[in-house]
């Protein structure tokens, strides 16, 4: 039986869980998963995450607009996020950030504007943020530097050792998921070996990025222990020690 595990980034509101969502969530504690954070991607998804968190003791919610979903952003959305963020069990603003990977994504200048506004809101509300950064390291870092009072986590961290060190110096955290177990993972193993253990967290990004050897299946929090095992290998620790450290880090980061 694994130690108590904190899955710091998941999407149980996703349609992939429509057939059996309640059953999956009900059985997570049997696998040692005692906390999971639901990352919001739209206004509707953020509200759905809060409702799900209220229905399940182990769940907490983050609220925000994902860069892929910011194309119809309007100023009143910020007012709505502010209201949602006051709800019980909301622990962060997120998932926010920049995504330059898909050519059909909203324009980069709009993504940057929406990220700045959500970081300013997090600063106002004194909440941590969950950052999505895909193929946008330089611009994401430039904007993060504009908000020195905001702390957060780069989920599914894919940056360099140098970038990781700067984030840690700024009081930020880095989170890793199944992508760190993939054969083609190059940067993640290097970063995991050098970043202080007290700044690492583990996640699934369920239903995405299922760890090896289950890559290709729908991901859920019962697989997050495989990420802890990979970190343990890289750092010459026991999986239980990694689970304990990342549990402590997650609770400290989200104020749980």
C-alpha positions in Angstrom: 0.0 0.0 0.0 1.5 3.4 -1.0 2.0 6.2 1.4 -0.6 9.0 1.4 -0.4 10.6 -2.1 -1.3 14.1 -3.3 -2.1 14.3 -7.0 -1.6 18.1 -7.5 -3.1 18.4 -11.0 -6.0 16.5 -12.5 -9.1 17.0 -14.7 -11.8 14.8 -13.4 -14.4 17.0 -15.0 -13.2 15.8 -18.4 -15.6 13.9 -20.6 -13.1 11.0 -20.5 -14.5 10.3 -17.0 -18.2 10.6 -17.9 -18.9 6.8 -17.9 -17.5 6.1 -14.4 -16.4 9.4 -12.7 -18.0 8.7 -9.3 -16.6 5.1 -9.2 -13.1 6.3 -10.0 -13.2 9.1 -7.4 -14.7 6.8 -4.7 -12.0 4.3 -5.0 -8.9 6.6 -5.0 -8.4 6.5 -1.2 -8.0 2.7 -1.5 -4.9 3.4 -3.6 -3.5 5.9 -1.1 -4.6 9.0 -3.0 -5.9 11.3 -0.2 -5.9 14.7 -2.0 -6.3 15.7 -5.6 -6.6 19.2 -7.1 -8.9 19.8 -10.1 -7.4 22.4 -12.5 -9.9 24.7 -14.1 -9.7 25.4 -17.9 -12.8 27.5 -18.6 -15.4 29.3 -16.5 -17.8 26.4 -16.9 -15.0 23.8 -16.1 -13.9 25.8 -13.0 -17.5 25.9 -11.7 -17.9 22.2 -12.4 -14.6 21.5 -10.5 -15.8 23.3 -7.5 -19.1 21.3 -7.5 -17.1 18.1 -7.8 -14.8 19.2 -4.9 -17.8 19.9 -2.7 -19.1 16.4 -3.4 -15.8 14.6 -2.7 -13.8 15.2 0.5 -10.4 14.4 -1.2 -10.9 16.9 -4.0 -9.9 20.6 -4.1 -10.4 23.0 -7.0 -8.4 25.7 -8.9 -10.2 28.2 -11.1 -9.0 29.9 -14.2 -8.9 30.1 -18.0 -6.4 27.9 -19.9 -4.5 29.6 -22.7 -6.1 27.3 -25.3 -9.5 28.5 -24.1 -9.0 32.2 -23.8 -10.1 33.2 -27.3 -13.5 34.6 -26.1 -12.0 36.3 -23.0 -14.0 39.2 -21.7 -13.2 41.5 -18.7 -16.3 40.2 -16.9 -14.6 36.7 -16.9 -12.1 38.1 -14.4 -15.0 39.2 -12.1 -16.4 35.7 -12.3 -13.1 34.1 -11.5 -12.8 36.4 -8.5 -16.2 35.2 -7.3 -15.4 31.5 -7.8 -12.1 31.9 -6.0 -13.9 32.9 -2.8 -15.6 29.5 -2.7 -14.7 26.9 -0.1 -12.2 24.3 -1.3 -10.7 26.7 -4.0 -7.0 26.6 -3.4 -5.4 28.3 -6.5 -5.8 30.2 -9.7 -5.2 27.9 -12.6 -4.6 26.4 -15.0 -3.3 29.6 -16.6 -0.3 30.3 -18.8 0.8 30.2 -22.5 0.5 27.5 -25.1 2.3 28.1 -28.4 2.2 24.5 -29.5 -1.0 24.5 -31.5 -1.2 26.9 -34.4 -4.9 27.2 -34.0 -4.6 28.5 -30.4 -5.7 32.0 -29.6 -3.2 34.8 -30.6 -0.1 35.0 -28.5 -0.7 38.6 -27.5 -4.2 37.7 -26.2 -2.8 34.7 -24.3 -0.2 37.0 -22.7 -2.9 39.6 -21.8 -5.1 37.0 -20.1 -2.2 35.5 -18.2 -1.2 38.9 -16.9 -4.7 39.6 -15.7 -5.1 36.3 -13.9 -1.7 36.7 -12.3 -2.7 40.1 -11.1 -5.9 38.6 -9.7 -3.9 35.9 -7.9 -1.7 38.6 -6.4 -4.8 40.5 -5.2 -6.4 37.4 -3.7 -3.0 36.1 -2.3 -3.6 32.7 -4.0 -1.0 30.5 -5.6 -1.1 29.9 -9.4 -0.9 26.8 -11.5 1.1 27.6 -14.7 0.7 25.8 -18.1 3.8 26.5 -20.2 4.0 24.7 -23.6 6.6 25.8 -26.1 6.5 29.3 -24.5 9.3 29.3 -21.8 10.8 32.7 -22.5 7.5 34.6 -22.6 6.1 32.8 -19.6 9.2 33.6 -17.6 9.1 37.2 -18.7 5.6 37.6 -17.5 6.2 35.6 -14.2 9.0 38.1 -13.5 6.5 41.0 -13.7 4.7 39.5 -10.6 7.4 38.9 -7.9 4.8 38.7 -5.1 3.0 35.8 -6.8 4.1 32.2 -6.1 3.1 29.2 -8.1 3.8 25.9 -9.7 4.8 25.1 -13.2 2.8 21.9 -13.9 4.3 19.3 -16.2 7.5 21.2 -16.0 9.4 21.0 -19.3 12.0 23.7 -19.0 15.7 23.7 -18.5 17.8 23.3 -15.3 18.6 27.0 -15.5 14.9 27.9 -15.7 14.1 25.6 -12.8 16.8 27.1 -10.6 15.4 30.6 -11.3 11.9 29.5 -10.4 13.1 27.9 -7.2 15.0 31.1 -6.3 11.7 33.0 -6.8 9.9 30.6 -4.4 8.1 28.6 -7.0 7.5 24.9 -7.3 7.8 22.4 -10.1 5.4 19.5 -10.7 6.0 16.3 -12.8 3.7 13.7 -14.2 3.8 10.7 -16.5 5.8 12.6 -19.1 8.9 12.2 -16.8 8.7 8.4 -17.3 8.7 8.6 -21.1 11.8 7.3 -23.0 12.2 10.6 -24.8 12.1 12.6 -21.6 15.4 14.5 -21.5 15.1 17.7 -19.5 12.7 16.4 -16.8 15.2 13.8 -15.4 18.0 16.4 -15.2 15.8 18.9 -13.4 14.4 16.3 -11.0 18.0 15.4 -9.9 19.0 19.0 -9.1 16.0 20.8 -7.7 15.5 20.8 -3.9 13.1 18.1 -2.9 11.0 20.5 -1.0 10.0 22.2 -4.3 8.9 19.2 -6.2 5.3 18.0 -6.6 3.7 15.0 -8.4 0.6 15.0 -10.6 -1.3 13.0 -13.2 -2.9 15.7 -15.5 -5.5 12.9 -15.7 -6.9 11.8 -18.1 -3.7 12.7 -20.0 0.0 11.7 -19.9 -0.3 8.3 -18.4 3.0 7.0 -17.1 5.0 4.1 -18.6 4.1 1.2 -18.7 0.5 2.3 -19.1 1.1 5.0 -21.7 -1.9 5.3 -24.0 -4.5 4.4 -21.4 -6.7 6.9 -19.7 -4.8 8.4 -16.8 -6.1 8.7 -13.2 -4.6 9.2 -9.8 -4.0 5.5 -9.2 -1.0 5.8 -11.5 0.6 8.8 -9.8 2.7 6.5 -7.6 4.7 5.6 -10.8 5.8 9.2 -11.1 7.0 9.1 -7.5 8.9 5.9 -8.3 10.6 7.6 -11.2 11.7 10.5 -9.0 12.9 8.0 -6.4 15.1 6.3 -9.0 16.6 9.6 -10.2 17.2 10.9 -6.7 18.3 7.6 -5.0 15.4 7.8 -2.6 12.6 5.3 -1.7 9.2 5.9 -3.3 7.7 6.2 0.1 10.1 9.1 0.9 9.2 10.8 -2.4 5.5 10.4 -1.7 5.9 11.8 1.8 7.9 14.8 0.6 5.5 15.6 -2.3 2.5 15.2 0.1 4.1 17.7 2.5 4.9 20.1 -0.4 1.5 19.9 -1.9 -0.2 20.6 1.4 2.1 23.5 2.1 1.8 25.0 -1.4 -2.0 24.8 -1.5 -2.5 25.7 2.2 -4.4 22.6 3.0 
